[in-house]
Amino acid sequence: MSIPIDTFFLDPKFEGTLQQKIQRMISEGVLSGRFIPGAKLPSSRKLATHLGISRITVTLAYSELVSDDYLIAKGRSGYYVSPTAPQRTRFDAPRGVVTDSVDWNRAIGQRFSGQVMPEKPVDWRSYPYPFIYGQADDKIFDHSNWRQCALQALGKREFSTVTADSYERDDPELVKYIALNTLPRRGIHAKPEQILITMGAQNALWLCAQVLLNQRRTAAMENPGYPGLRVALNLARCTVASIPVDDNGMQLDALPTDTDVVFTTPSHHCPTNVTMPLERRHKLLEMASKHDFLIVEDDYEFEISFHNPPEPALKSLDEEGRVIYIGSFSKSLFPGLRLGYVVGSEVFIREARALRAAILRHPPGHLQRTAANFLSLGHYDALVGRMGQVFRKRRDIMQEAIARCGLHSVGLNVSGGSSFWMMTPEGIDARDLARELKGRGVLIEPGHVFFERPEDGLRNYRIAYSSIESAKISAGIDIIAETLRNYG
């Protein structure tokens, strides 16, 4: 029996190479039962002509399917569905309509939804002017070397390390690189026992909140501040003190006397981007010692300091072990990687490690080793260097366009970063502005989500230059300015 050639077509929605599309098309046909064992496939020449692609592409796809036992080759006769091809377990279809009769309002013991977080359209890349924060630019990223590092991690030499269930342990090569290379650049010296790999900075913040806080303790965070931190603190059920921010960062005089833990972003405040001066950093450490509280330092975007050299990390100035340091590779590599790290006392790390093990054991071994390879071979430093050059150019273009159009930016004490913190004219809600601009192909981020009381930030919005080409920035800013004029 031969399979009719008109049953073969490539799925336009599948994101992969032509060879992968052919492999998926045939493997799905086998698994679904449409292509039965023993059925003959079209010759590579006929299928290539039918699909309008190269014959070698079809031949390579057939060869891969043979190696996976979906197909067998019979000399000059051609390719056939293997009699031992993988099969899906089949179940009888459920009879009748299945209804959900559970009273979930009563069944749910704790609620975690409804938290206010920034929203990013899934299809943001399809917009002409995506001033979206925190997304990767695939034109800058080093795809080739990352791919090679991933393949190296799956090689026979490292296979047992990356595929093992390490329980609560981390990849020793990644920890070693962070200890010997990443942290010293921030003036921090730590032993492997003082480092824990996390699923990004958000996971690190949650671990800190869970280990350090409870219903009887008070945490202080910046206002405006990172919404993900506010969510983590709410889940810890502690008292949250929202501390105002000025052009030098968190206003320390506003800290409550009963504060137990201070969460801060001194290198690049989220979301205004202001940098906390060295004098204020020393004052914060003095206050921590005097009032016996801890500090959690989220040192995100420290690599992207292209206007001025980065200030020393709080952790590097800490002489009493009061600072817990959080770093992440999400901004400098890509956000989907979800790899970060937390550095602190061995006692704290031991508790955080045990909590992480109870929730997710450890971050994926393959990702950890791929990142370790990418870092240790020098590709990461080269990438950060390229990002600094590109971001500097984009920032200069955006800053000039903002000034030319008379838009109002907030937070001038910055050393780099990847965004501007903006404010609309009196009476204009940034949420309305965002909806209007979206219809014109421009994406911005309304700023109300960063405030303890969202109504305090209705005029604020953020525009980033990490994911938009330099050539499009000025035109996008012109549309923002024109839209604001139309409001007026």
C-alpha positions as CSV (number, residue, x, y, z in Angstrom):
1,M,0.0,0.0,0.0
2,S,1.3,3.4,-1.0
3,I,0.5,6.6,0.9
4,P,-1.2,9.1,-1.5
5,I,1.1,12.0,-2.2
6,D,-1.7,14.6,-1.8
7,T,-1.8,13.8,1.9
8,F,1.6,15.4,2.4
9,F,1.7,19.2,3.2
10,L,3.9,21.4,5.4
11,D,2.4,23.1,8.4
12,P,3.0,26.9,7.9
13,K,2.6,27.6,11.6
14,F,5.3,25.2,12.7
15,E,8.5,27.2,13.5
16,G,11.4,25.0,12.3
17,T,13.5,24.1,9.3
18,L,12.0,22.5,6.2
19,Q,13.7,19.2,7.2
20,Q,12.0,19.4,10.7
21,K,8.7,20.2,9.1
22,I,8.9,17.0,7.0
23,Q,9.9,15.0,10.0
24,R,7.0,16.3,12.0
25,M,4.5,15.8,9.2
26,I,5.5,12.1,8.8
27,S,6.0,11.3,12.5
28,E,2.6,12.8,13.3
29,G,1.1,10.7,10.5
30,V,2.5,7.6,11.9
31,L,1.6,8.4,15.5
32,S,-2.0,9.3,14.6
33,G,-2.5,6.1,12.7
34,R,-2.9,7.7,9.3
35,F,0.3,6.1,8.0
36,I,0.1,2.4,8.9
37,P,3.0,0.1,9.3
38,G,4.2,-1.3,6.0
39,A,2.8,1.7,4.0
40,K,5.1,3.0,1.2
41,L,6.1,6.6,1.2
42,P,6.6,8.7,-2.0
43,S,10.1,8.7,-3.4
44,S,12.3,11.6,-2.2
45,R,12.2,13.0,-5.8
46,K,8.4,12.9,-6.0
47,L,7.8,14.4,-2.5
48,A,10.4,17.1,-3.2
49,T,8.6,18.1,-6.4
50,H,5.2,17.9,-4.7
51,L,6.3,20.2,-1.9
52,G,8.5,22.5,-4.1
53,I,11.6,21.9,-2.0
54,S,15.1,20.4,-2.5
55,R,15.4,16.7,-2.8
56,I,18.3,16.5,-0.4
57,T,16.1,18.1,2.3
58,V,13.6,15.2,1.9
59,T,16.4,12.6,1.9
60,L,17.9,14.0,5.1
61,A,14.4,14.0,6.8
62,Y,13.8,10.4,5.7
63,S,17.2,9.4,7.1
64,E,16.4,10.9,10.5
65,L,13.1,9.2,10.6
66,V,14.9,5.9,9.8
67,S,17.2,6.4,12.7
68,D,14.2,7.0,15.0
69,D,12.5,3.8,13.7
70,Y,9.6,5.7,12.1
71,L,10.7,4.5,8.7
72,I,12.7,1.6,7.2
73,A,14.7,1.7,3.9
74,K,14.3,-1.3,1.5
75,G,17.2,-0.9,-0.9
76,R,16.1,0.4,-4.2
77,S,12.4,-0.2,-3.3
78,G,12.2,3.0,-1.2
79,Y,11.0,4.0,2.3
80,Y,8.2,2.3,4.3
81,V,6.6,2.9,7.6
82,S,8.5,0.7,10.1
83,P,6.5,-2.3,11.6
84,T,7.9,-1.3,15.0
85,A,7.3,2.5,14.6
86,P,6.3,4.3,17.8
87,Q,2.6,4.3,18.5
88,R,0.4,6.5,20.8
89,T,-1.6,4.8,23.5
90,R,-5.3,5.1,22.4
91,F,-8.2,5.5,24.7
92,D,-11.9,5.4,24.0
93,A,-13.4,8.9,23.6
94,P,-15.4,10.0,26.6
95,R,-19.1,9.5,26.2
96,G,-21.5,12.5,26.7
97,V,-20.6,16.0,27.9
98,V,-18.2,16.3,30.8
99,T,-19.2,19.1,33.2
100,D,-17.2,20.7,36.0
101,S,-19.5,20.4,39.0
102,V,-16.9,21.4,41.6
103,D,-17.5,24.5,43.7
104,W,-14.1,26.0,43.2
105,N,-14.9,29.1,45.4
106,R,-15.1,26.7,48.3
107,A,-12.5,24.2,47.2
108,I,-9.6,26.6,46.7
109,G,-7.8,27.2,50.0
110,Q,-5.5,30.0,48.9
111,R,-5.8,32.4,45.9
112,F,-2.7,33.4,43.9
113,S,-4.3,35.0,40.8
114,G,-5.3,38.6,40.5
115,Q,-1.9,40.0,41.2
116,V,-1.1,43.2,39.2
117,M,1.8,42.5,36.8
118,P,3.0,44.2,33.5
119,E,1.4,42.7,30.4
120,K,3.3,42.1,27.1
121,P,1.4,41.1,24.0
122,V,2.5,37.6,22.8
123,D,2.8,38.9,19.3
124,W,4.8,42.0,20.2
125,R,7.4,41.3,17.5
126,S,4.7,41.9,14.8
127,Y,4.3,45.6,15.9
128,P,6.4,48.2,14.0
129,Y,7.5,50.1,17.1
130,P,7.8,47.7,20.1
131,F,9.1,49.8,23.0
132,I,8.8,46.7,25.2
133,Y,11.1,46.1,28.1
134,G,13.1,43.0,28.9
135,Q,12.8,41.1,25.6
136,A,15.7,39.7,23.6
137,D,16.9,41.2,20.3
138,D,17.7,38.2,18.1
139,K,19.8,40.5,15.9
140,I,22.3,41.0,18.7
141,F,22.2,37.5,20.3
142,D,25.0,35.0,19.4
143,H,22.8,32.2,18.1
144,S,25.7,30.1,16.6
145,N,27.8,29.9,19.7
146,W,24.9,29.3,22.0
147,R,23.8,26.4,19.8
148,Q,27.3,25.0,19.9
149,C,27.4,25.3,23.7
150,A,24.1,23.5,24.0
151,L,25.4,20.7,21.7
152,Q,28.5,20.5,23.8
153,A,26.4,20.1,27.0
154,L,24.7,17.2,25.4
155,G,27.9,15.5,24.3
156,K,29.0,12.2,25.8
157,R,31.5,13.8,28.0
158,E,29.0,16.0,29.9
159,F,25.8,13.9,29.3
160,S,25.8,12.2,32.7
161,T,26.1,15.6,34.5
162,V,23.4,17.5,32.6
163,T,20.9,14.6,32.6
164,A,21.2,13.5,36.3
165,D,18.7,14.4,39.0
166,S,21.0,16.5,41.1
167,Y,18.4,16.9,43.8
168,E,19.4,20.2,45.5
169,R,22.9,20.6,43.9
170,D,23.8,23.0,41.2
171,D,26.0,22.7,38.2
172,P,29.5,23.1,39.6
173,E,30.9,24.7,36.5
174,L,28.3,27.4,36.5
175,V,28.7,28.1,40.2
176,K,32.5,28.2,39.7
177,Y,32.2,30.8,36.9
178,I,29.9,33.0,39.0
179,A,32.3,32.8,42.0
180,L,35.5,33.4,40.1
181,N,34.4,35.8,37.3
182,T,30.9,37.3,37.7
183,L,30.9,38.3,41.4
184,P,34.5,39.7,41.5
185,R,33.5,42.2,38.8
186,R,31.0,43.6,41.4
187,G,33.7,43.4,44.2
188,I,32.0,40.4,45.7
189,H,34.0,37.3,47.0
190,A,31.9,34.2,47.7
191,K,32.5,30.5,48.2
192,P,30.4,28.0,46.3
193,E,28.5,27.2,49.5
194,Q,27.3,30.8,49.5
195,I,25.8,30.6,45.9
196,L,22.5,29.2,44.8
197,I,21.3,29.0,41.2
198,T,17.7,30.1,40.8
199,M,15.0,30.1,38.0
200,G,15.7,33.8,37.4
201,A,15.6,36.8,39.7
202,Q,11.8,36.4,40.4
203,N,12.4,32.9,41.9
204,A,15.3,34.4,43.9
205,L,13.1,37.1,45.3
206,W,10.4,34.6,46.2
207,L,13.0,32.4,48.0
208,C,14.3,35.4,50.0
209,A,10.8,36.4,51.0
210,Q,9.8,33.0,52.1
211,V,12.9,32.3,54.1
212,L,13.3,35.7,55.7
213,L,9.7,36.9,56.3
214,N,6.5,35.8,58.0
215,Q,3.3,37.4,59.2
216,R,5.0,39.1,62.1
217,R,7.8,40.8,60.1
218,T,8.0,43.9,58.0
219,A,9.6,44.2,54.5
220,A,10.4,47.5,52.8
221,M,10.4,48.0,49.1
222,E,10.7,50.9,46.7
223,N,7.6,52.7,45.5
224,P,7.4,52.7,42.5
225,G,9.0,49.3,42.4
226,Y,9.2,45.9,40.8
227,P,5.6,44.4,40.7
228,G,7.0,40.8,40.9
229,L,8.6,41.6,44.2
230,R,5.3,43.0,45.6
231,V,3.7,39.7,44.6
232,A,6.4,37.7,46.4
233,L,6.0,39.8,49.5
234,N,2.2,39.4,49.5
235,L,2.6,35.6,49.3
236,A,5.0,35.8,52.3
237,R,2.0,37.5,54.2
238,C,4.3,40.0,55.8
239,T,3.7,43.7,56.4
240,V,4.9,45.7,53.3
241,A,6.2,49.3,53.7
242,S,6.4,51.2,50.4
243,I,9.3,53.6,50.4
244,P,9.3,56.7,48.1
245,V,12.1,57.1,45.5
246,D,13.9,60.3,44.4
247,D,16.6,60.9,41.9
248,N,19.1,59.0,44.1
249,G,16.9,56.0,44.7
250,M,15.2,54.8,47.9
251,Q,14.6,57.6,50.4
252,L,16.2,56.0,53.5
253,D,14.7,58.4,56.0
254,A,11.2,56.9,55.2
255,L,12.2,53.4,56.4
256,P,10.1,52.3,59.4
257,T,12.1,51.6,62.6
258,D,10.7,48.1,62.8
259,T,11.9,47.0,59.3
260,D,13.2,43.5,59.1
261,V,14.3,43.3,55.4
262,V,14.9,46.0,52.8
263,F,14.5,45.1,49.1
264,T,16.3,47.5,46.8
265,T,17.6,47.9,43.2
266,P,20.5,50.3,43.7
267,S,22.3,49.9,40.4
268,H,19.2,50.5,38.2
269,H,16.1,51.3,40.2
270,C,13.1,49.6,38.8
271,P,11.4,51.3,36.9
272,T,12.9,54.8,36.9
273,N,16.5,53.6,36.2
274,V,18.1,56.0,38.7
275,T,21.3,54.9,40.3
276,M,21.8,55.1,44.1
277,P,25.0,57.1,44.9
278,L,27.8,55.6,46.9
279,E,27.1,57.9,49.9
280,R,23.5,56.7,50.1
281,R,24.7,53.1,49.8
282,H,27.0,53.5,52.8
283,K,24.1,55.2,54.8
284,L,21.8,52.2,54.1
285,L,24.5,49.8,55.3
286,E,25.0,51.9,58.5
287,M,21.2,51.9,59.1
288,A,21.1,48.1,58.6
289,S,23.8,47.7,61.2
290,K,22.2,50.1,63.7
291,H,18.7,48.9,63.4
292,D,19.6,45.2,62.8
293,F,17.8,44.6,59.5
294,L,18.8,42.7,56.3
295,I,19.1,44.0,52.7
296,V,18.2,42.1,49.6
297,E,20.0,43.7,46.6
298,D,18.6,43.0,43.2
299,D,21.5,44.0,41.0
300,Y,19.8,43.7,37.6
301,E,21.2,45.4,34.5
302,F,24.5,46.2,36.2
303,E,26.2,44.9,33.0
304,I,24.5,47.6,30.9
305,S,26.3,50.6,32.4
306,F,27.6,52.3,29.3
307,H,27.4,56.0,30.4
308,N,29.3,55.7,33.7
309,P,31.2,52.8,35.4
310,P,28.8,50.9,37.7
311,E,28.9,51.8,41.3
312,P,30.1,49.1,43.7
313,A,27.5,46.6,44.7
314,L,26.0,46.9,48.2
315,K,27.2,43.4,48.8
316,S,30.8,44.4,48.1
317,L,30.6,47.2,50.8
318,D,28.9,44.9,53.4
319,E,31.2,44.0,56.3
320,E,28.6,42.2,58.5
321,G,27.0,39.8,56.0
322,R,23.7,41.7,56.0
323,V,23.3,41.9,52.3
324,I,21.8,39.1,50.2
325,Y,22.7,39.6,46.5
326,I,20.6,38.6,43.5
327,G,21.9,38.5,39.9
328,S,20.3,37.2,36.7
329,F,21.3,36.3,33.2
330,S,17.8,37.1,31.8
331,K,18.5,40.7,30.7
332,S,22.0,40.0,29.3
333,L,21.2,36.7,27.6
334,F,17.5,36.2,27.1
335,P,14.5,36.3,29.5
336,G,13.3,32.8,28.5
337,L,16.5,31.3,29.9
338,R,15.2,31.8,33.5
339,L,18.6,31.5,35.2
340,G,19.7,33.6,38.1
341,Y,21.6,33.3,41.3
342,V,21.5,34.4,44.9
343,V,24.5,35.0,47.1
344,G,24.4,35.1,50.9
345,S,25.4,33.6,54.2
346,E,25.8,29.8,54.2
347,V,23.1,29.6,56.8
348,F,20.6,31.5,54.5
349,I,21.7,29.6,51.4
350,R,21.1,26.3,53.2
351,E,17.5,27.2,54.0
352,A,16.9,28.6,50.5
353,R,18.4,25.5,48.9
354,A,16.1,23.2,50.9
355,L,13.0,25.3,50.0
356,R,14.0,25.3,46.3
357,A,14.5,21.5,46.4
358,A,11.0,21.1,47.8
359,I,9.5,23.1,45.0
360,L,11.5,22.3,41.9
361,R,14.6,20.4,43.0
362,H,17.0,22.4,40.8
363,P,17.0,24.4,37.5
364,P,17.4,22.2,34.4
365,G,20.9,20.7,34.2
366,H,21.2,21.2,30.4
367,L,20.5,24.9,30.7
368,Q,22.9,25.4,33.5
369,R,25.7,23.6,31.6
370,T,25.0,25.4,28.4
371,A,25.2,28.8,30.2
372,A,28.4,27.7,31.9
373,N,29.9,26.8,28.6
374,F,28.8,30.1,27.0
375,L,30.2,32.1,29.9
376,S,33.5,30.3,30.3
377,L,34.3,30.4,26.5
378,G,34.1,34.2,26.5
379,H,31.0,34.4,24.4
380,Y,29.0,36.1,27.1
381,D,31.5,39.0,27.6
382,A,31.6,39.5,23.8
383,L,27.7,39.6,23.8
384,V,27.6,42.1,26.6
385,G,30.1,44.3,24.8
386,R,28.0,44.3,21.7
387,M,24.8,45.0,23.7
388,G,26.5,48.0,25.4
389,Q,27.5,49.5,22.0
390,V,24.0,49.0,20.5
391,F,22.1,50.2,23.5
392,R,24.3,53.3,23.8
393,K,23.4,54.2,20.3
394,R,19.7,53.5,20.7
395,R,19.6,55.5,24.0
396,D,21.2,58.5,22.4
397,I,18.7,58.4,19.5
398,M,15.8,58.0,21.8
399,Q,17.0,60.7,24.2
400,E,17.4,63.1,21.2
401,A,13.9,62.2,19.9
402,I,12.3,62.7,23.3
403,A,13.9,66.1,23.7
404,R,13.0,67.1,20.2
405,C,9.4,66.1,20.7
406,G,9.1,67.7,24.1
407,L,8.2,64.5,25.9
408,H,8.7,64.4,29.7
409,S,11.2,61.8,31.0
410,V,11.7,61.1,34.7
411,G,14.8,59.9,36.5
412,L,17.9,61.6,35.1
413,N,20.6,60.1,37.4
414,V,21.2,57.0,35.2
415,S,24.3,55.1,34.1
416,G,22.8,53.0,31.3
417,G,20.1,50.5,31.4
418,S,17.6,49.8,28.5
419,S,14.6,52.0,29.1
420,F,13.2,55.5,29.9
421,W,10.7,56.2,32.6
422,M,8.2,58.8,31.2
423,M,5.2,60.9,32.3
424,T,2.2,62.1,30.3
425,P,0.9,65.7,30.5
426,E,-1.6,66.5,33.2
427,G,-5.0,64.7,32.7
428,I,-3.8,62.0,30.3
429,D,-4.0,58.4,31.6
430,A,-1.1,56.3,30.3
431,R,-3.4,53.3,30.0
432,D,-5.5,55.2,27.5
433,L,-2.4,56.4,25.7
434,A,-1.1,52.8,25.5
435,R,-4.4,51.6,23.9
436,E,-4.4,54.4,21.4
437,L,-0.8,53.8,20.5
438,K,-1.3,50.0,20.1
439,G,-3.7,50.7,17.3
440,R,-1.0,52.7,15.6
441,G,1.6,50.0,15.9
442,V,3.4,51.4,19.0
443,L,3.8,49.4,22.2
444,I,4.5,51.2,25.5
445,E,4.1,49.9,29.1
446,P,1.7,51.8,31.4
447,G,3.4,52.5,34.7
448,H,0.5,52.1,37.2
449,V,1.5,48.5,37.9
450,F,4.7,49.6,39.6
451,F,3.0,51.6,42.4
452,E,1.5,50.4,45.6
453,R,-1.6,52.4,44.8
454,P,-2.0,52.1,41.0
455,E,-3.9,55.4,40.9
456,D,-0.6,57.1,41.9
457,G,1.1,56.1,38.6
458,L,-1.6,56.7,36.0
459,R,0.5,59.3,34.2
460,N,3.7,57.2,34.1
461,Y,4.8,54.8,31.3
462,R,8.0,53.0,30.3
463,I,9.5,52.9,26.8
464,A,12.5,50.5,26.2
465,Y,15.0,50.3,23.4
466,S,16.2,46.8,24.0
467,S,13.9,45.3,21.3
468,I,13.5,48.0,18.7
469,E,15.9,48.8,15.8
470,S,17.7,52.1,15.9
471,A,16.2,53.2,12.6
472,K,12.7,52.9,14.0
473,I,13.1,54.7,17.3
474,S,12.6,58.3,16.1
475,A,9.5,57.5,14.0
476,G,8.0,55.7,17.0
477,I,8.7,58.6,19.4
478,D,7.1,60.9,16.8
479,I,3.9,58.9,16.9
480,I,3.8,59.0,20.7
481,A,4.3,62.8,20.6
482,E,1.6,63.2,17.9
483,T,-0.9,61.1,19.8
484,L,-0.3,63.1,23.0
485,R,-0.8,66.4,21.0
486,N,-4.1,65.0,19.7
487,Y,-5.2,64.4,23.3
488,G,-4.5,68.0,24.1
